[in-house]
Amino acid sequence: MALRKTISQSELAQGQTDTDRERHATEYSASRGGWFKAESKPEPGQDKDSSGGGRLWGRR
């Protein structure tokens, strides 16, 4: 029988890349009743859709 070492959450987080953190990110939503996968949010100044046409986020 093998003994297992307990690994703290902070130690696990140190081994993750930024890409891994984004991929596994979750947000708490009280209206939906729990933790759900984080939705990607647009950054100000970028196109709303990938086609390039249309309104820019963060600008009027």
The first five atom37 places (N, CA, C, CB, O) and aatype in JSON, in Angstrom:
{
  "aatype": [12, 0, 10, 1, 11, 16, 9, 15, 5, 15, 6, 10, 0, 5, 7, 5, 16, 3, 16, 3, 1, 6, 1, 8, 0, 16, 6, 18, 15, 0, 15, 1, 7, 7, 17, 13, 11, 0, 6, 15, 11, 14, 6, 14, 7, 5, 3, 11, 3, 15, 15, 7, 7, 7, 1, 10, 17, 7, 1, 1],
  "atom_mask": [
    [1, 1, 1, 1, 1],
    [1, 1, 1, 1, 1],
    [1, 1, 1, 1, 1],
    [1, 1, 1, 1, 1],
    [1, 1, 1, 1, 1],
    [1, 1, 1, 1, 1],
    [1, 1, 1, 1, 1],
    [1, 1, 1, 1, 1],
    [1, 1, 1, 1, 1],
    [1, 1, 1, 1, 1],
    [1, 1, 1, 1, 1],
    [1, 1, 1, 1, 1],
    [1, 1, 1, 1, 1],
    [1, 1, 1, 1, 1],
    [1, 1, 1, 0, 1],
    [1, 1, 1, 1, 1],
    [1, 1, 1, 1, 1],
    [1, 1, 1, 1, 1],
    [1, 1, 1, 1, 1],
    [1, 1, 1, 1, 1],
    [1, 1, 1, 1, 1],
    [1, 1, 1, 1, 1],
    [1, 1, 1, 1, 1],
    [1, 1, 1, 1, 1],
    [1, 1, 1, 1, 1],
    [1, 1, 1, 1, 1],
    [1, 1, 1, 1, 1],
    [1, 1, 1, 1, 1],
    [1, 1, 1, 1, 1],
    [1, 1, 1, 1, 1],
    [1, 1, 1, 1, 1],
    [1, 1, 1, 1, 1],
    [1, 1, 1, 0, 1],
    [1, 1, 1, 0, 1],
    [1, 1, 1, 1, 1],
    [1, 1, 1, 1, 1],
    [1, 1, 1, 1, 1],
    [1, 1, 1, 1, 1],
    [1, 1, 1, 1, 1],
    [1, 1, 1, 1, 1],
    [1, 1, 1, 1, 1],
    [1, 1, 1, 1, 1],
    [1, 1, 1, 1, 1],
    [1, 1, 1, 1, 1],
    [1, 1, 1, 0, 1],
    [1, 1, 1, 1, 1],
    [1, 1, 1, 1, 1],
    [1, 1, 1, 1, 1],
    [1, 1, 1, 1, 1],
    [1, 1, 1, 1, 1],
    [1, 1, 1, 1, 1],
    [1, 1, 1, 0, 1],
    [1, 1, 1, 0, 1],
    [1, 1, 1, 0, 1],
    [1, 1, 1, 1, 1],
    [1, 1, 1, 1, 1],
    [1, 1, 1, 1, 1],
    [1, 1, 1, 0, 1],
    [1, 1, 1, 1, 1],
    [1, 1, 1, 1, 1]
  ],
  "atom_positions": [
    [[0.84, -1.18, 0.0], [0.0, 0.0, 0.0], [0.89, 1.25, 0.0], [-0.96, 0.0, 1.22], [1.83, 1.35, 0.79]],
    [[0.59, 2.18, -0.88], [1.39, 3.4, -1.0], [0.78, 4.51, -0.16], [1.49, 3.84, -2.48], [-0.44, 4.65, -0.05]],
    [[1.65, 5.3, 0.43], [1.19, 6.45, 1.18], [1.05, 7.64, 0.23], [2.17, 6.79, 2.34], [1.85, 7.81, -0.69]],
    [[0.03, 8.44, 0.46], [-0.2, 9.61, -0.4], [0.13, 10.88, 0.35], [-1.65, 9.64, -0.88], [-0.21, 11.03, 1.52]],
    [[0.77, 11.78, -0.34], [1.1, 13.08, 0.23], [-0.02, 14.05, -0.1], [2.47, 13.6, -0.3], [-0.5, 14.1, -1.23]],
    [[-0.44, 14.81, 0.88], [-1.47, 15.82, 0.66], [-0.82, 17.04, -0.01], [-2.17, 16.22, 2.0], [0.2, 17.55, 0.46]],
    [[-1.43, 17.49, -1.09], [-0.91, 18.66, -1.81], [-1.88, 19.81, -1.61], [-0.72, 18.35, -3.34], [-3.09, 19.67, -1.83]],
    [[-1.36, 20.96, -1.18], [-2.21, 22.12, -0.93], [-2.68, 22.73, -2.25], [-1.47, 23.17, -0.08], [-2.05, 22.54, -3.29]],
    [[-3.78, 23.48, -2.2], [-4.32, 24.13, -3.4], [-3.33, 25.13, -3.97], [-5.64, 24.82, -3.07], [-3.21, 25.26, -5.19]],
    [[-2.61, 25.85, -3.11], [-1.64, 26.84, -3.6], [-0.48, 26.16, -4.32], [-1.11, 27.69, -2.42], [0.04, 26.69, -5.3]],
    [[-0.09, 24.98, -3.84], [0.98, 24.23, -4.5], [0.53, 23.74, -5.87], [1.43, 23.05, -3.62], [1.3, 23.74, -6.83]],
    [[-0.72, 23.32, -5.96], [-1.27, 22.89, -7.25], [-1.34, 24.06, -8.23], [-2.66, 22.28, -7.07], [-1.04, 23.91, -9.41]],
    [[-1.75, 25.22, -7.73], [-1.9, 26.41, -8.58], [-0.56, 26.86, -9.15], [-2.53, 27.55, -7.79], [-0.51, 27.37, -10.27]],
    [[0.5, 26.68, -8.41], [1.82, 27.09, -8.89], [2.23, 26.3, -10.13], [2.87, 26.93, -7.79], [2.97, 26.81, -10.97]],
    [[1.78, 25.07, -10.25], [2.15, 24.23, -11.37], [1.32, 24.45, -12.62], [0.0, 0.0, 0.0], [1.63, 23.88, -13.67]],
    [[0.28, 25.26, -12.53], [-0.59, 25.5, -13.69], [-0.09, 26.67, -14.53], [-2.02, 25.76, -13.23], [0.45, 27.65, -14.01]],
    [[-0.28, 26.55, -15.82], [0.02, 27.67, -16.71], [-1.2, 28.58, -16.76], [0.41, 27.17, -18.15], [-2.28, 28.2, -16.31]],
    [[-1.04, 29.79, -17.3], [-2.16, 30.73, -17.43], [-3.27, 30.14, -18.3], [-1.68, 32.06, -18.01], [-4.45, 30.35, -18.04]],
    [[-2.88, 29.41, -19.34], [-3.86, 28.79, -20.23], [-4.71, 27.78, -19.47], [-3.15, 28.11, -21.42], [-5.93, 27.72, -19.65]],
    [[-4.07, 26.98, -18.61], [-4.81, 25.99, -17.82], [-5.77, 26.67, -16.85], [-3.84, 25.1, -17.04], [-6.9, 26.21, -16.67]],
    [[-5.34, 27.77, -16.24], [-6.21, 28.48, -15.29], [-7.44, 29.02, -15.99], [-5.44, 29.63, -14.62], [-8.55, 28.93, -15.45]],
    [[-7.27, 29.57, -17.19], [-8.41, 30.1, -17.94], [-9.36, 28.98, -18.36], [-7.92, 30.88, -19.17], [-10.58, 29.15, -18.33]],
    [[-8.81, 27.86, -18.76], [-9.63, 26.75, -19.24], [-10.48, 26.16, -18.14], [-8.75, 25.68, -19.85], [-11.59, 25.69, -18.4]],
    [[-9.98, 26.16, -16.9], [-10.7, 25.55, -15.79], [-11.38, 26.57, -14.89], [-9.76, 24.71, -14.98], [-11.86, 26.22, -13.81]],
    [[-11.44, 27.82, -15.31], [-12.01, 28.87, -14.47], [-13.51, 28.68, -14.29], [-11.73, 30.25, -15.07], [-14.22, 28.27, -15.21]],
    [[-13.98, 29.0, -13.08], [-15.41, 28.95, -12.8], [-15.82, 30.23, -12.08], [-15.78, 27.71, -11.95], [-15.0, 30.89, -11.45]],
    [[-17.08, 30.57, -12.19], [-17.64, 31.74, -11.52], [-18.87, 31.31, -10.74], [-17.98, 32.87, -12.55], [-19.58, 30.39, -11.15]],
    [[-19.12, 31.98, -9.63], [-20.31, 31.69, -8.85], [-21.46, 32.56, -9.35], [-20.06, 31.91, -7.34], [-21.3, 33.77, -9.48]],
    [[-22.58, 31.96, -9.61], [-23.76, 32.67, -10.06], [-24.92, 32.32, -9.13], [-24.1, 32.33, -11.54], [-25.47, 31.22, -9.19]],
    [[-25.28, 33.27, -8.26], [-26.36, 33.02, -7.31], [-27.69, 32.81, -8.02], [-26.47, 34.17, -6.32], [-28.51, 32.0, -7.59]],
    [[-27.91, 33.54, -9.11], [-29.19, 33.42, -9.81], [-29.35, 32.05, -10.46], [-29.3, 34.51, -10.87], [-30.47, 31.57, -10.63]],
    [[-28.23, 31.42, -10.82], [-28.29, 30.08, -11.42], [-28.09, 28.99, -10.38], [-27.24, 29.95, -12.51], [-28.31, 27.82, -10.66]],
    [[-27.66, 29.37, -9.18], [-27.57, 28.42, -8.09], [-26.29, 27.62, -8.0], [0.0, 0.0, 0.0], [-26.34, 26.44, -7.66]],
    [[-25.15, 28.21, -8.31], [-23.91, 27.45, -8.12], [-22.75, 27.97, -8.93], [0.0, 0.0, 0.0], [-22.76, 29.1, -9.43]],
    [[-21.73, 27.12, -9.04], [-20.51, 27.44, -9.78], [-20.64, 26.93, -11.2], [-19.26, 26.84, -9.08], [-21.02, 25.78, -11.43]],
    [[-20.32, 27.8, -12.16], [-20.41, 27.43, -13.57], [-19.15, 27.88, -14.3], [-21.66, 28.05, -14.23], [-18.43, 28.76, -13.82]],
    [[-18.89, 27.27, -15.43], [-17.72, 27.62, -16.24], [-17.78, 29.1, -16.6], [-17.66, 26.75, -17.53], [-18.82, 29.61, -17.01]],
    [[-16.67, 29.78, -16.43], [-16.6, 31.21, -16.7], [-16.82, 31.48, -18.19], [-15.24, 31.79, -16.23], [-16.24, 30.81, -19.04]],
    [[-17.65, 32.46, -18.49], [-17.89, 32.83, -19.87], [-16.84, 33.84, -20.31], [-19.31, 33.4, -20.05], [-16.43, 34.7, -19.53]],
    [[-16.4, 33.72, -21.55], [-15.41, 34.68, -22.03], [-16.08, 36.04, -22.2], [-14.79, 34.2, -23.38], [-17.19, 36.14, -22.72]],
    [[-15.4, 37.06, -21.74], [-15.95, 38.4, -21.8], [-15.14, 39.22, -22.79], [-15.94, 39.07, -20.39], [-13.92, 39.09, -22.85]],
    [[-15.8, 40.05, -23.58], [-15.08, 40.86, -24.56], [-14.22, 41.92, -23.88], [-16.07, 41.52, -25.53], [-14.56, 42.42, -22.81]],
    [[-13.11, 42.24, -24.52], [-12.24, 43.29, -24.01], [-12.6, 44.6, -24.72], [-10.74, 42.93, -24.21], [-12.92, 44.59, -25.91]],
    [[-12.55, 45.71, -24.01], [-12.88, 47.0, -24.62], [-12.02, 47.28, -25.85], [-12.72, 48.14, -23.6], [-10.81, 47.04, -25.84]],
    [[-12.66, 47.78, -26.9], [-11.94, 48.13, -28.12], [-11.85, 47.03, -29.14], [0.0, 0.0, 0.0], [-11.4, 47.27, -30.26]],
    [[-12.26, 45.82, -28.81], [-12.22, 44.72, -29.77], [-13.56, 44.58, -30.46], [-11.83, 43.4, -29.07], [-14.59, 45.0, -29.94]],
    [[-13.54, 43.99, -31.66], [-14.77, 43.77, -32.41], [-15.69, 42.82, -31.66], [-14.47, 43.22, -33.81], [-15.25, 41.88, -31.0]],
    [[-16.98, 43.08, -31.78], [-17.98, 42.23, -31.14], [-18.0, 40.85, -31.78], [-19.38, 42.87, -31.23], [-18.11, 39.84, -31.09]],
    [[-17.88, 40.81, -33.09], [-17.85, 39.52, -33.77], [-16.56, 39.4, -34.58], [-19.08, 39.35, -34.69], [-15.89, 40.4, -34.83]],
    [[-16.23, 38.2, -34.97], [-14.95, 37.95, -35.64], [-14.92, 38.45, -37.08], [-14.65, 36.48, -35.61], [-13.85, 38.52, -37.68]],
    [[-16.08, 38.79, -37.64], [-16.11, 39.22, -39.03], [-15.54, 40.62, -39.22], [-17.53, 39.17, -39.55], [-15.26, 41.03, -40.35]],
    [[-15.37, 41.36, -38.14], [-14.8, 42.69, -38.24], [-15.83, 43.77, -38.42], [0.0, 0.0, 0.0], [-15.56, 44.95, -38.16]],
    [[-17.02, 43.4, -38.85], [-18.07, 44.39, -39.02], [-18.89, 44.51, -37.75], [0.0, 0.0, 0.0], [-18.95, 43.57, -36.96]],
    [[-19.5, 45.62, -37.57], [-20.34, 45.75, -36.39], [-19.75, 46.66, -35.33], [0.0, 0.0, 0.0], [-18.72, 47.3, -35.54]],
    [[-20.41, 46.7, -34.24], [-20.09, 47.61, -33.16], [-18.84, 47.16, -32.39], [-21.27, 47.74, -32.21], [-18.63, 45.97, -32.19]],
    [[-18.02, 48.12, -31.96], [-16.88, 47.82, -31.13], [-17.3, 47.9, -29.67], [-15.71, 48.78, -31.41], [-18.04, 48.8, -29.29]],
    [[-16.84, 46.96, -28.86], [-17.16, 46.93, -27.43], [-16.45, 48.09, -26.75], [-16.75, 45.57, -26.79], [-15.29, 48.39, -27.06]],
    [[-17.12, 48.73, -25.83], [-16.52, 49.79, -25.03], [-16.52, 51.15, -25.7], [0.0, 0.0, 0.0], [-16.0, 52.11, -25.13]],
    [[-17.08, 51.25, -26.86], [-17.13, 52.53, -27.57], [-18.56, 52.84, -27.95], [-16.24, 52.5, -28.83], [-19.37, 51.93, -28.15]],
    [[-18.88, 54.11, -28.05], [-20.22, 54.52, -28.47], [-20.16, 55.14, -29.83], [-20.85, 55.49, -27.46], [-21.19, 55.55, -30.37]]
  ]
}
